[in-house]
Amino acid sequence: MTAVRVRRVYDPPEPGADGVRVLVDRLWPRGLAKAAAGVDEWPKAVTPSAELRKWFHGGGSAGEFRRRYEAELAEPEAAEELARLRALVAAGPVTLLTAVKDPASSHAAVLAELLSR
């Protein structure tokens, strides 16, 4: 299976390495024109819910966030989208894009790990 990359959406696209560029944030990144982002897909069903984001940013723990996020991803609509993304990963490179400052410790990293299984 092809590795899944996680990058900031504000970083310039890398055409030879990014493959399919998938935005995994529920909200469009501030100050970024859609044309400049180079986003190929925006599957909102696999993004953390607004309630989960607010809970986490209000002081929730990373471990509990992961548990709750994985539970959301098990819901039918999200699970279907996750399966579709797994097929994309199997077909070639996929880059998950997020606006968070530290993508390695974000929901995008959790999602990348699940897609790489």
ABEGO torsion letter per residue (X at the ends): XBBBBBBBAABBBBAAAAEBBBBABABBBBGBBAAAAGBABBBAAABBBAAAAAAAAAGBBAAAAAAAAAAAAABAAAAAAAAAAAAAAAAEBBBBBBABABAAABAAAAAAAAAAX
